[in-house]
Amino acid sequence: MSGRPFHRESLVPRTADLQALRDLAADLRQLPYTTEAVEALLGPVATQALDREQAEPARLRLSQVMPDDGSLAAQRGLAAVVSAWMLGDPVPVELLDAALPRLRADGAARLELGWIRDGMFHPVVDLSPYSTDDLGDLWVASDQTALQARSALPSWHVLGIGRASLTLAGNVDRRPVERALDLGSGCGIQTLHLLPHAQHVTATDLSERALEFTRFNLVLNAPALGLELTEDGQLPAERIRLVQGDLLEPVAGEQFDLIVSNPPFVITPRDSEPGAAEGTGSAQIPEGINTYRDGGRTGDRLLAELITRLPEHLTPGGTAQLLGNWEIHTPDTLGTVDTPDTSVPGAASPQVPGWDERLRTWVPQGTDAWFIQRDLLDAAGYAETWLQDSSEQLDPEHFAAGYRRYLEDFEARGVAAVGFGYLWLRRPAEPRAGRIRTETVEGELQRPLGPAWAAAVERWDLTAGSTPGARGSADPDTDPVDLDAVRALHLQVPPDVTEERHQRFGAADPEVILARQGGGFRRVARLDTATAGFLAAADGEFTAGQLAGAIAGLLELDADAERHLLLAVADLLRDGFLIHCDAGHA
C-alpha cells in the first residue's frame, strides 16, 4: 500500500502472508521489541509520561537516538519501531528497513500495518510489546489510540492493552479447563491468557474487525502460545475458534468450564425513550457510538443480561469472571426501572435497596455469585470519565453536548450513581440453592488477584451451609454459614496477617485491635477481645470449636456469645485472616 488513498477503517492487519508474519516476529524478537527494552530506551520519566498518554518526553528521547551518527546504532532500530507503532509517528522507510531487515517497510505495508508515501512509513495500528508472567514477551496489535491517531476515537475502534483488560486477566482463576469462552474478545488479550490453561478456547465479538485483530495477534504469537498453524496458515481448530456475533448468540446451546468477559459495559445515553433498546435481542448501537465499549442496550441492561444468562452456558462446576458497570438508582426508582426480564426462568425477585440490590435480582436461582464493587462515580463523574476516554474533549461543543445528554439521561431514569467492579459466577457441581456475596473493597489489591480470589472461594465453600441454619454473613438469607463445619476445622493465621493495637498514652488496654492482610484483598478487620484471642491461639493444633469453647470459658461468655464468636471466626476465615490446615499442624 504505497501512496494510494485509503480509509483507516478499511485497514486491519492481515494474516494471509504467513511468511511476512514470521519475518515480523523474527525482526521484533531480534531488536528486541519488549516492554523491558522499551522502558530502558525511553527511561523512567518518558515511560511514565507515556502511561499518562503524554508522548512528548518519549519523542524527545527518540529524537536523540535516531540520528545516524554511529554512536547509538544499536538503539536506532528499536527507536524507529517505538516511534511508528507506539507513538504513531511517520518514520523514514530506510530507517524501518534497517530495523526490520527481513520484513522491511514494504512487508509491513503488505500486512496493512501502515502505508508508504514519499519515502515515509505512516503507521495505522498500535503494535505494542506485552510482557506476561505465563507467556513471556508477546506483541499485541490494535487500532491506534487517540494519542497516536491525534483524533477522537472512531466508532469502529478496537481497543488495545488497557487497565481493564489487564485487571480482568489478573483476576481469573488459571486452573486447567477443557473449554473456555472469551466473550467480547476485542484484540484478544483474554484469549492469549486462556490458551495456556484451556484445551480449547472460543473467542467471540460483535465486531468483525476485532476478530481480525484477535486472529492477527494469535498468528503473530503462535510459537509462544503453543499453536501449530495449518499448512495454509490457519489457526488450529482443535485449539481455537473465532466467531462473530452479539454476546451469547454465537454459542447458543454450548457450555464452557470457564467464561471470561470484559464486555462493552459502558452506559451511553440513548436518544430514544428508556427501554427502547432493551431485551435480550441483538445489539442496537446508535450511529457514532463506540462498539468496543457500548453493547447496544439501555443503561446497564447488558450486564443484567449477562448475569442472568451466563450460568446456562456453564458446565456443572463452571465459573464466569467479568467486569462491569451497574446503575444505582435513587430510592423512588429502585425496583421500578430496568428490572430483570422476568420471563427468564429462575430470575430472582427484588430485595433490599442498596448498591447491590439490582445485581442480586439478576442472579438466577441455583447460581453462586460474588460481586465486588471497586469504584463509585456520580452522574457527572461518570460522564466525564467516558467522554474523556474517547477524547471527545478535543471538540468542546461536542463534549458539552455529550455531557448534557448524560446528565439528562441519568436524571430521567433516576440514576444517582454508577458502580464499577468485579463479578464472579458459578454453576454448582450439583443442583442446590445458590449463594450470593457482595462487598465493597477499596484500596490497592495484590496483583494478580486470581490466586487469592480462588483461595477465598475455597474458604467460602468450607463454611457454606447447604440449608438454613446458623448464619453469620452480611446477608444470611443468601449466604448461610454451617457452624458445625466451622467447629470441626483446624485453623491458623497466614504469614501475611499482622496485628495492630491502638491506645492512648497511659491507657491500660488497647482501645482498637486490628488484623491487617499484607496480600490478597489486603483487608483490615476490627477485632474484639474474643476474636483477637482466637487469632492469637490459632496455630492449627486444636479445632475451631475447641478454641472457641476455651475462650468462652476464659471470658465467661454464654452460649449465644460463643455462637457469635464462631460466626465471627467464619467471617475471618472467609476473608483470609485465617486459613484451613491439617489437624495438629503448628
C-alpha positions as CSV (number, residue, x, y, z in Angstrom):
1,M,0.0,0.0,0.0
2,S,2.3,2.7,-1.3
3,G,0.7,6.1,-1.7
4,R,-2.8,5.2,-2.7
5,P,-5.8,6.8,-0.9
6,F,-7.3,4.8,1.9
7,H,-9.8,5.0,4.8
8,R,-8.4,4.0,8.2
9,E,-11.4,1.8,8.8
10,S,-10.5,-0.3,5.7
11,L,-7.1,-1.2,7.2
12,V,-6.8,-4.1,9.5
13,P,-3.7,-6.3,9.9
14,R,-3.7,-9.3,7.5
15,T,-2.7,-12.9,8.2
16,A,-2.7,-14.3,4.7
17,D,1.0,-13.7,4.2
18,L,2.3,-16.2,6.8
19,Q,6.0,-15.7,5.8
20,A,5.7,-12.0,6.3
21,L,4.2,-12.5,9.8
22,R,7.1,-14.9,10.6
23,D,9.6,-12.3,9.4
24,L,7.9,-9.6,11.5
25,A,8.1,-11.8,14.6
26,A,11.7,-12.7,14.0
27,D,12.6,-9.0,13.5
28,L,10.8,-7.8,16.6
29,R,12.4,-10.6,18.6
30,Q,15.9,-9.6,17.4
31,L,15.6,-5.9,18.2
32,P,14.4,-6.9,21.0
33,Y,11.0,-5.2,21.0
34,T,10.0,-6.0,24.6
35,T,8.5,-4.0,27.4
36,E,11.8,-4.1,29.3
37,A,13.8,-2.9,26.3
38,V,11.4,-0.1,25.5
39,E,11.5,1.1,29.1
40,A,15.3,1.0,29.1
41,L,15.4,3.0,25.9
42,L,12.9,5.7,27.0
43,G,13.9,6.0,30.6
44,P,11.5,6.2,33.6
45,V,10.3,9.8,33.0
46,A,9.2,9.2,29.4
47,T,7.8,5.8,30.1
48,Q,5.6,7.1,32.9
49,A,4.5,10.1,30.8
50,L,3.5,7.7,28.0
51,D,1.4,5.7,30.6
52,R,-0.4,9.1,31.1
53,E,-0.9,9.4,27.3
54,Q,1.7,12.1,27.1
55,A,4.1,11.5,24.2
56,E,6.5,14.5,24.1
57,P,9.1,13.1,26.6
58,A,9.3,9.9,24.5
59,R,9.6,11.9,21.2
60,L,12.4,13.9,22.7
61,R,14.2,10.8,23.8
62,L,13.8,9.1,20.4
63,S,14.9,12.2,18.6
64,Q,18.2,11.9,20.4
65,V,18.6,8.2,19.4
66,M,17.5,8.1,15.7
67,P,20.1,10.4,14.1
68,D,22.6,8.3,12.2
69,D,25.8,9.4,14.0
70,G,27.0,5.9,14.5
71,S,27.2,6.1,18.3
72,L,23.7,4.8,19.0
73,A,23.3,2.4,16.1
74,A,22.1,-0.4,18.3
75,Q,19.2,1.6,19.6
76,R,18.1,3.2,16.3
77,G,16.1,0.2,15.1
78,L,14.2,-0.1,18.4
79,A,13.6,3.7,18.4
80,A,12.1,3.5,14.8
81,V,9.7,0.8,15.8
82,V,8.7,2.6,19.0
83,S,8.2,5.8,17.1
84,A,6.0,4.1,14.5
85,W,3.8,1.7,16.4
86,M,3.8,3.1,19.9
87,L,3.7,6.9,19.2
88,G,2.0,6.7,15.7
89,D,4.7,8.9,14.1
90,P,5.8,8.5,10.5
91,V,9.3,7.2,10.1
92,P,11.7,7.1,7.1
93,V,11.4,3.9,5.1
94,E,15.2,3.4,5.2
95,L,15.1,3.5,9.0
96,L,12.3,1.0,9.2
97,D,14.1,-1.2,6.6
98,A,17.1,-1.3,8.9
99,A,15.1,-2.1,12.0
100,L,13.1,-4.9,10.2
101,P,15.7,-6.4,7.8
102,R,13.5,-9.5,7.0
103,L,10.1,-7.8,6.7
104,R,11.2,-4.3,5.7
105,A,8.7,-1.4,5.3
106,D,7.2,-2.9,2.1
107,G,6.3,-6.0,4.0
108,A,4.8,-4.0,6.9
109,A,2.6,-2.3,4.3
110,R,1.5,-5.6,2.8
111,L,0.4,-6.7,6.3
112,E,-1.5,-3.4,6.4
113,L,0.4,-2.2,9.5
114,G,0.8,1.2,7.7
115,W,1.3,2.7,4.3
116,I,4.2,4.3,2.4
117,R,4.3,7.7,0.7
118,D,7.2,10.0,-0.3
119,G,9.8,7.8,1.5
120,M,7.9,7.8,4.8
121,F,6.2,4.9,6.5
122,H,2.9,6.0,8.1
123,P,1.7,3.6,10.8
124,V,-2.1,2.9,11.1
125,V,-2.1,0.4,14.0
126,D,-0.8,0.2,17.6
127,L,1.6,-2.7,17.8
128,S,2.9,-2.8,21.4
129,P,5.1,-5.2,23.3
130,Y,3.3,-7.1,26.1
131,S,5.2,-8.8,28.9
132,T,3.4,-11.6,30.8
133,D,4.4,-13.9,33.6
134,D,3.0,-17.1,32.0
135,L,3.7,-16.5,28.3
136,G,6.8,-14.3,28.3
137,D,7.1,-11.4,25.8
138,L,4.4,-11.0,23.2
139,W,3.2,-8.3,20.8
140,V,-0.4,-7.1,20.6
141,A,-1.9,-5.2,17.7
142,S,-5.0,-3.0,17.9
143,D,-6.3,0.2,16.5
144,Q,-4.4,3.4,17.2
145,T,-5.1,5.3,20.4
146,A,-6.3,8.9,20.3
147,L,-2.7,9.8,21.2
148,Q,-1.4,8.0,18.1
149,A,-4.1,9.0,15.7
150,R,-4.3,12.6,17.1
151,S,-8.1,12.5,16.9
152,A,-11.1,11.3,18.8
153,L,-11.7,7.5,18.7
154,P,-13.9,6.3,15.8
155,S,-17.0,4.2,16.4
156,W,-15.3,1.1,15.0
157,H,-12.2,1.4,17.2
158,V,-10.7,-1.9,18.5
159,L,-9.2,-1.3,22.0
160,G,-5.6,-2.4,22.8
161,I,-4.0,-3.3,26.1
162,G,-5.7,-1.3,28.8
163,R,-6.1,-1.3,32.6
164,A,-9.5,-3.0,32.4
165,S,-8.2,-5.9,30.3
166,L,-5.1,-6.3,32.5
167,T,-7.3,-6.3,35.6
168,L,-9.6,-9.0,34.3
169,A,-6.6,-11.1,33.2
170,G,-5.2,-10.9,36.7
171,N,-8.5,-11.7,38.3
172,V,-9.1,-15.0,36.5
173,D,-8.5,-18.4,38.2
174,R,-6.0,-20.1,36.0
175,R,-7.0,-23.7,36.8
176,P,-6.8,-26.1,33.9
177,V,-10.1,-26.4,32.0
178,E,-11.3,-28.2,28.9
179,R,-13.4,-25.5,27.2
180,A,-13.1,-21.7,27.8
181,L,-15.0,-18.8,26.2
182,D,-13.7,-15.2,25.7
183,L,-16.9,-13.3,25.4
184,G,-16.2,-10.0,23.6
185,S,-12.6,-10.7,22.7
186,G,-11.6,-7.2,21.3
187,C,-8.0,-7.6,20.2
188,G,-7.7,-10.9,22.0
189,I,-5.9,-10.2,25.4
190,Q,-8.0,-12.7,27.3
191,T,-7.7,-15.3,24.6
192,L,-3.9,-15.1,24.8
193,H,-4.1,-15.8,28.6
194,L,-6.7,-18.6,28.2
195,L,-4.8,-20.7,25.8
196,P,-2.1,-22.0,28.2
197,H,-4.6,-23.5,30.6
198,A,-7.6,-24.3,28.4
199,Q,-7.6,-27.2,25.9
200,H,-9.9,-25.2,23.6
201,V,-10.9,-21.5,23.5
202,T,-13.8,-19.9,21.7
203,A,-13.5,-16.1,21.1
204,T,-16.5,-14.1,20.1
205,D,-17.1,-10.5,19.3
206,L,-19.8,-8.4,17.6
207,S,-17.1,-6.6,15.7
208,E,-15.6,-8.5,12.7
209,R,-12.7,-6.0,12.9
210,A,-12.0,-7.0,16.5
211,L,-11.8,-10.7,15.5
212,E,-9.4,-9.9,12.7
213,F,-7.1,-8.2,15.3
214,T,-7.5,-11.3,17.5
215,R,-6.6,-13.6,14.6
216,F,-3.5,-11.4,13.8
217,N,-2.3,-11.5,17.4
218,L,-2.8,-15.2,17.7
219,V,-0.8,-16.0,14.5
220,L,1.9,-13.5,15.3
221,N,2.4,-15.0,18.7
222,A,1.7,-18.6,17.7
223,P,5.0,-20.1,18.9
224,A,4.8,-18.6,22.3
225,L,1.1,-19.7,22.6
226,G,1.9,-23.3,21.6
227,L,-0.3,-23.0,18.5
228,E,0.6,-25.1,15.5
229,L,-0.8,-23.4,12.4
230,T,-2.0,-25.4,9.5
231,E,-0.1,-25.6,6.2
232,D,-2.1,-22.7,4.8
233,G,-1.5,-20.6,7.9
234,Q,-4.9,-21.1,9.6
235,L,-5.4,-21.4,13.4
236,P,-5.7,-25.0,14.7
237,A,-9.5,-25.7,15.0
238,E,-8.8,-28.2,17.8
239,R,-7.4,-25.3,20.0
240,I,-9.1,-22.1,19.0
241,R,-12.3,-20.9,17.3
242,L,-13.3,-17.3,16.4
243,V,-17.0,-16.5,16.0
244,Q,-18.7,-13.2,15.1
245,G,-21.9,-12.3,16.8
246,D,-23.7,-10.5,19.6
247,L,-22.9,-11.6,23.2
248,L,-24.0,-15.3,23.6
249,E,-25.8,-15.7,20.3
250,P,-22.7,-17.3,18.6
251,V,-22.5,-20.0,21.3
252,A,-26.2,-20.8,21.7
253,G,-26.7,-24.2,23.3
254,E,-23.0,-24.5,24.2
255,Q,-21.4,-24.8,27.7
256,F,-18.0,-24.0,29.0
257,D,-15.9,-24.7,32.0
258,L,-14.7,-21.0,32.2
259,I,-16.1,-17.9,30.7
260,V,-14.2,-14.6,30.9
261,S,-15.5,-11.3,29.6
262,N,-14.5,-7.6,29.6
263,P,-17.8,-6.7,27.9
264,P,-18.8,-3.4,26.4
265,F,-20.4,-2.4,29.7
266,V,-20.2,1.4,29.4
267,I,-23.5,3.2,29.9
268,T,-24.2,5.6,27.0
269,P,-27.3,7.9,26.7
270,R,-29.9,6.9,24.2
271,D,-31.9,9.3,22.1
272,S,-34.9,7.0,22.4
273,E,-37.1,6.5,25.4
274,P,-35.7,4.2,28.1
275,G,-36.5,0.6,27.3
276,A,-36.5,1.1,23.5
277,A,-33.3,-0.9,23.1
278,E,-33.8,-3.3,26.0
279,G,-34.4,-7.1,26.0
280,T,-32.1,-9.9,25.1
281,G,-32.1,-9.4,21.3
282,S,-29.3,-8.3,19.1
283,A,-27.4,-5.1,19.9
284,Q,-28.8,-1.9,18.7
285,I,-25.9,0.5,18.7
286,P,-26.6,4.1,17.5
287,E,-24.5,5.6,14.8
288,G,-21.3,7.1,16.1
289,I,-21.3,5.0,19.3
290,N,-18.1,3.1,20.1
291,T,-18.7,-0.6,19.7
292,Y,-15.8,-1.5,21.9
293,R,-17.4,-0.1,25.0
294,D,-21.2,0.1,24.2
295,G,-23.2,-3.1,24.0
296,G,-26.3,-1.6,22.4
297,R,-28.6,-1.7,25.4
298,T,-30.1,1.0,27.6
299,G,-28.4,1.6,30.9
300,D,-26.8,-1.5,32.4
301,R,-29.1,-3.9,30.7
302,L,-26.2,-5.6,29.0
303,L,-24.7,-6.6,32.4
304,A,-28.2,-7.7,33.6
305,E,-28.4,-9.9,30.6
306,L,-25.0,-11.5,31.1
307,I,-25.5,-12.2,34.8
308,T,-28.9,-13.8,34.0
309,R,-27.8,-15.8,31.0
310,L,-24.2,-16.8,31.6
311,P,-25.0,-19.6,34.1
312,E,-26.9,-21.6,31.5
313,H,-23.7,-21.6,29.4
314,L,-21.6,-23.1,32.3
315,T,-20.9,-26.7,32.8
316,P,-21.6,-28.1,36.3
317,G,-18.8,-26.5,38.5
318,G,-18.0,-24.0,35.8
319,T,-17.3,-20.3,36.5
320,A,-17.6,-17.0,34.8
321,Q,-15.5,-13.9,35.6
322,L,-16.1,-10.5,34.2
323,L,-16.0,-6.7,34.8
324,G,-19.0,-4.4,34.7
325,N,-20.8,-1.1,35.5
326,W,-24.1,-1.0,37.3
327,E,-26.5,1.8,37.9
328,I,-27.5,2.8,41.5
329,H,-30.9,4.3,41.4
330,T,-32.5,6.9,43.6
331,P,-34.8,5.4,46.3
332,D,-38.0,6.3,44.4
333,T,-36.9,4.4,41.3
334,L,-35.4,1.3,42.9
335,G,-37.3,-1.8,41.8
336,T,-39.2,0.1,39.1
337,V,-36.6,0.9,36.5
338,D,-34.7,-1.7,34.3
339,T,-35.9,-4.6,36.4
340,P,-34.7,-8.0,35.1
341,D,-36.6,-9.9,32.4
342,T,-39.0,-12.0,34.5
343,S,-39.5,-14.3,31.5
344,V,-36.1,-15.7,32.2
345,P,-36.5,-19.0,34.2
346,G,-35.1,-18.7,37.7
347,A,-34.8,-14.9,37.8
348,A,-34.9,-13.7,41.4
349,S,-37.2,-11.2,43.0
350,P,-36.2,-7.7,44.1
351,Q,-34.6,-7.4,47.6
352,V,-33.5,-4.7,50.0
353,P,-32.3,-1.4,48.2
354,G,-28.5,-0.7,48.1
355,W,-25.7,-0.6,45.6
356,D,-26.0,-4.4,45.1
357,E,-29.8,-4.6,45.2
358,R,-30.4,-4.7,41.5
359,L,-27.4,-7.0,40.9
360,R,-28.9,-9.6,43.3
361,T,-32.2,-9.6,41.3
362,W,-30.3,-10.7,38.2
363,V,-28.7,-13.8,39.6
364,P,-30.7,-17.0,38.6
365,Q,-31.7,-19.4,41.3
366,G,-29.2,-22.1,41.9
367,T,-26.2,-19.9,41.0
368,D,-23.4,-18.8,43.2
369,A,-22.3,-15.2,42.8
370,W,-19.6,-12.9,44.3
371,F,-19.7,-9.2,43.4
372,I,-17.0,-6.8,44.4
373,Q,-17.6,-3.0,44.0
374,R,-14.3,-1.2,43.5
375,D,-15.3,2.3,42.4
376,L,-18.4,4.6,42.6
377,L,-19.0,7.7,40.4
378,D,-21.8,10.2,40.5
379,A,-23.6,11.0,37.2
380,A,-21.2,13.9,36.4
381,G,-18.1,12.0,37.2
382,Y,-19.2,9.1,35.1
383,A,-20.0,11.3,32.1
384,E,-16.6,13.0,32.4
385,T,-14.7,9.6,32.6
386,W,-16.2,8.2,29.4
387,L,-16.3,11.4,27.3
388,Q,-12.6,11.8,28.1
389,D,-11.9,8.1,27.4
390,S,-12.9,8.6,23.7
391,S,-11.1,12.0,23.6
392,E,-14.3,14.0,23.0
393,Q,-12.9,16.9,24.9
394,L,-10.9,17.7,21.7
395,D,-14.2,19.1,20.4
396,P,-15.5,21.4,23.2
397,E,-19.0,21.8,21.7
398,H,-19.4,18.0,21.1
399,F,-18.1,17.4,24.7
400,A,-20.6,19.8,26.2
401,A,-23.5,18.3,24.2
402,G,-22.4,14.8,25.3
403,Y,-22.1,15.8,28.9
404,R,-25.6,17.3,28.9
405,R,-27.0,14.1,27.3
406,Y,-25.5,12.0,30.1
407,L,-27.0,14.2,32.8
408,E,-30.4,14.3,31.2
409,D,-30.5,10.6,30.7
410,F,-29.4,9.7,34.2
411,E,-31.9,12.2,35.7
412,A,-34.8,10.8,33.5
413,R,-34.1,7.3,34.6
414,G,-33.4,8.0,38.3
415,V,-29.7,7.1,38.2
416,A,-27.9,8.5,41.2
417,A,-24.5,6.9,40.7
418,V,-22.7,4.1,38.8
419,G,-20.6,1.4,40.4
420,F,-17.7,-0.5,38.8
421,G,-16.3,-3.8,39.9
422,Y,-15.6,-7.5,39.5
423,L,-18.1,-10.2,39.1
424,W,-17.8,-14.0,39.7
425,L,-20.5,-16.6,38.9
426,R,-20.6,-20.3,39.4
427,R,-22.9,-23.1,38.4
428,P,-22.7,-25.5,41.3
429,A,-21.4,-29.0,40.5
430,E,-24.7,-30.4,41.9
431,P,-28.1,-28.6,41.9
432,R,-28.6,-26.7,45.2
433,A,-29.6,-23.2,46.4
434,G,-27.2,-20.6,45.2
435,R,-25.1,-18.4,47.5
436,I,-24.5,-14.6,46.9
437,R,-21.8,-12.5,48.4
438,T,-21.5,-8.8,47.8
439,E,-18.9,-6.3,49.2
440,T,-17.1,-3.1,48.6
441,V,-13.3,-3.4,48.6
442,E,-11.2,-0.2,48.4
443,G,-7.5,0.4,48.1
444,E,-4.7,-1.5,46.3
445,L,-5.1,-5.2,45.9
446,Q,-2.5,-7.9,45.3
447,R,-1.8,-8.4,41.6
448,P,-2.6,-10.7,40.1
449,L,-5.6,-11.2,42.3
450,G,-6.7,-14.5,40.7
451,P,-4.9,-16.9,43.1
452,A,-6.1,-15.1,46.2
453,W,-9.7,-15.0,44.9
454,A,-9.6,-18.7,44.0
455,A,-8.4,-19.5,47.6
456,A,-11.1,-17.2,49.0
457,V,-13.7,-19.2,47.1
458,E,-12.4,-22.4,48.6
459,R,-12.6,-21.0,52.1
460,W,-16.1,-19.7,51.3
461,D,-17.1,-23.3,50.3
462,L,-15.6,-24.6,53.6
463,T,-18.0,-22.6,55.7
464,A,-21.1,-22.7,53.5
465,G,-24.3,-24.1,54.9
466,S,-26.5,-26.1,52.4
467,T,-29.6,-25.5,54.4
468,P,-30.9,-22.5,56.5
469,G,-29.4,-22.7,60.0
470,A,-26.7,-20.7,61.9
471,R,-25.8,-17.7,59.8
472,G,-23.2,-15.1,60.2
473,S,-22.6,-13.4,56.9
474,A,-23.6,-9.9,55.8
475,D,-26.7,-11.4,54.1
476,P,-27.7,-14.6,56.0
477,D,-30.6,-15.3,53.6
478,T,-28.3,-15.8,50.6
479,D,-25.0,-16.7,52.3
480,P,-25.6,-19.1,55.2
481,V,-22.8,-20.4,57.4
482,D,-22.6,-24.1,58.6
483,L,-21.4,-23.7,62.2
484,D,-20.9,-27.4,62.6
485,A,-18.4,-27.4,59.7
486,V,-16.6,-24.4,61.2
487,R,-16.3,-26.1,64.6
488,A,-14.5,-29.0,63.1
489,L,-11.9,-27.0,61.2
490,H,-8.3,-26.7,62.2
491,L,-7.3,-23.1,61.6
492,Q,-4.2,-20.9,61.7
493,V,-3.2,-17.3,60.9
494,P,-1.4,-17.0,57.5
495,P,2.0,-15.3,57.4
496,D,0.8,-12.1,55.8
497,V,-1.7,-11.3,58.5
498,T,-0.4,-9.0,61.3
499,E,-1.9,-7.5,64.4
500,E,-2.2,-3.8,65.2
501,R,-3.1,-2.3,68.6
502,H,-4.0,1.3,69.2
503,Q,-4.4,3.1,72.5
504,R,-3.9,6.5,74.1
505,F,-0.8,7.2,76.1
506,G,-1.1,5.9,79.6
507,A,-4.1,3.6,78.8
508,A,-4.0,0.2,80.4
509,D,-5.6,-1.6,77.5
510,P,-5.8,-1.1,73.7
511,E,-8.9,0.7,72.5
512,V,-8.7,-0.7,69.0
513,I,-7.3,-4.1,67.8
514,L,-6.9,-4.6,64.1
515,A,-5.9,-7.6,61.9
516,R,-4.3,-6.5,58.6
517,Q,-3.6,-8.5,55.5
518,G,-0.4,-7.9,53.6
519,G,-1.6,-9.8,50.5
520,G,-4.7,-10.9,48.6
521,F,-7.6,-8.4,49.2
522,R,-5.5,-6.5,51.8
523,R,-8.4,-6.3,54.1
524,V,-8.4,-4.8,57.6
525,A,-10.7,-6.3,60.3
526,R,-11.5,-4.7,63.7
527,L,-11.4,-7.3,66.4
528,D,-12.8,-7.6,69.9
529,T,-11.2,-9.3,72.8
530,A,-12.6,-12.7,71.9
531,T,-11.7,-12.7,68.2
532,A,-8.2,-11.3,69.0
533,G,-7.7,-14.1,71.5
534,F,-8.8,-16.7,68.9
535,L,-6.4,-15.4,66.3
536,A,-3.6,-15.4,68.9
537,A,-4.2,-19.0,69.7
538,A,-5.0,-20.3,66.2
539,D,-1.9,-22.4,65.4
540,G,-3.7,-25.4,63.9
541,E,-3.4,-27.8,66.9
542,F,-7.0,-27.5,68.1
543,T,-10.3,-27.3,66.2
544,A,-12.1,-24.0,66.0
545,G,-14.8,-25.4,68.3
546,Q,-12.3,-26.3,71.0
547,L,-10.6,-22.9,70.8
548,A,-13.9,-21.1,70.9
549,G,-15.0,-23.1,73.9
550,A,-11.8,-22.4,75.7
551,I,-12.0,-18.6,75.0
552,A,-15.7,-18.6,76.1
553,G,-14.7,-20.2,79.4
554,L,-11.9,-17.7,79.9
555,L,-14.0,-14.7,79.2
556,E,-17.2,-16.1,80.8
557,L,-19.2,-16.0,77.6
558,D,-22.7,-17.5,77.5
559,A,-23.8,-19.9,74.7
560,D,-25.1,-17.2,72.5
561,A,-21.9,-15.2,72.7
562,E,-19.9,-18.3,72.0
563,R,-22.0,-18.9,68.9
564,H,-21.4,-15.3,67.7
565,L,-17.7,-15.8,68.2
566,L,-17.8,-18.8,65.9
567,L,-19.8,-16.8,63.3
568,A,-17.1,-14.1,63.5
569,V,-14.4,-16.8,63.1
570,A,-16.3,-18.0,59.9
571,D,-16.1,-14.4,58.6
572,L,-12.4,-14.1,59.4
573,L,-11.8,-17.4,57.6
574,R,-13.8,-16.3,54.5
575,D,-11.9,-13.0,54.4
576,G,-8.5,-14.7,54.7
577,F,-7.4,-13.7,58.2
578,L,-7.5,-17.5,59.0
579,I,-6.7,-20.5,56.7
580,H,-7.6,-24.1,57.0
581,C,-4.8,-26.6,57.8
582,D,-4.3,-30.2,58.6
583,A,-5.1,-31.4,62.1
584,G,-2.2,-30.9,64.6
585,H,-0.3,-28.5,62.2
586,A,1.7,-26.0,64.2
